């Protein structure tokens, strides 16, 4: 990844410092309490977000399909006996959940759904395992952000995220070339409703600019945009949806 994309933190929800993590969890927390009895963390990766949520739940199931990331999570969990008592890590796809119906108060999917091949099937599974009144809290790339936040492939050659300005706006081209999808609020909330989940909160966040002098100079402008009507150009969509009672 180029220095520019590294400093902007594009395409990596947990790899570029605490500010990005805090922004995602803080914005989700304004949409719904990040507390409950049982949590399912979909696409948990190395456990960065799961560990921060551990204190607010009695029991957590953390799933991912990337074995190497799960091994990192297990190593991290070994050093925290209190968290290890309540977190179960599994290699499992969200489209093939084997949990009982109505098992979880909250499902989180932070920078995950853009990588799921059959999102409709995944959302049906999430709906099934949520308790009545349970919530799905997610973040995902926003199509109106003018920069591609993941890599993309052109004629067999892979390009860095920062090499794709305005690619998300060219929807057919983006779908063909990009490593991950991006969403509009209208499109994603429509998919949620088709799965029986009712959107109850929607917001946007700008890049966190955790590192670099460039990021520190841009950050006040980005934060101002995030508080303005122009926030729909934000890097990520933040959505909370509820399973009806």
Rosetta blueprint (number, residue, H / E / L):
1 X L
2 X L
3 X H
4 X H
5 X H
6 X H
7 X H
8 X H
9 X L
10 X L
11 X L
12 X L
13 X L
14 X L
15 X L
16 X L
17 X L
18 X H
19 X H
20 X H
21 X H
22 X H
23 X H
24 X H
25 X H
26 X H
27 X H
28 X H
29 X H
30 X H
31 X H
32 X L
33 X L
34 X L
35 X L
36 X E
37 X E
38 X E
39 X E
40 X E
41 X E
42 X E
43 X L
44 X L
45 X L
46 X L
47 X L
48 X H
49 X H
50 X H
51 X H
52 X H
53 X H
54 X H
55 X H
56 X H
57 X E
58 X E
59 X E
60 X E
61 X E
62 X E
63 X E
64 X E
65 X L
66 X L
67 X H
68 X H
69 X H
70 X H
71 X H
72 X H
73 X H
74 X H
75 X H
76 X H
77 X H
78 X H
79 X L
80 X L
81 X H
82 X H
83 X H
84 X H
85 X L
86 X L
87 X E
88 X E
89 X E
90 X E
91 X E
92 X L
93 X L
94 X H
95 X H
96 X H
97 X L
98 X L
99 X L
100 X L
101 X L
102 X L
103 X L
104 X E
105 X E
106 X E
107 X E
108 X E
109 X E
110 X E
111 X L
112 X L
113 X H
114 X H
115 X H
116 X L
117 X L
118 X L
119 X H
120 X H
121 X H
122 X H
123 X H
124 X H
125 X H
126 X H
127 X H
128 X H
129 X H
130 X E
131 X E
132 X E
133 X E
134 X E
135 X E
136 X E
137 X E
138 X E
139 X E
140 X E
141 X E
142 X E
143 X L
144 X L
145 X L
146 X L
147 X E
148 X L
149 X L
150 X L
151 X L
152 X E
153 X E
154 X E
155 X L
156 X L
157 X E
158 X E
159 X E
160 X L
161 X H
162 X H
163 X H
164 X L
165 X E
166 X L
167 X H
168 X H
169 X H
170 X L
171 X H
172 X H
173 X H
174 X H
175 X H
176 X H
177 X H
178 X E
179 X L
180 X L
181 X L
182 X L
183 X E
184 X L
185 X H
186 X H
187 X H
188 X H
189 X H
190 X H
191 X H
192 X H
193 X H
194 X H
195 X L
196 X L
197 X E
198 X E
199 X E
200 X E
201 X E
202 X E
203 X E
204 X E
205 X E
206 X L
207 X L
208 X L
209 X L
210 X L
211 X L
212 X L
213 X H
214 X H
215 X H
216 X H
217 X H
218 X H
219 X H
220 X H
221 X H
222 X H
223 X H
224 X H
225 X H
226 X H
227 X L
228 X L
229 X H
230 X H
231 X H
232 X H
233 X H
234 X L
235 X L
236 X E
237 X E
238 X E
239 X E
240 X E
241 X E
242 X E
243 X E
244 X L
245 X L
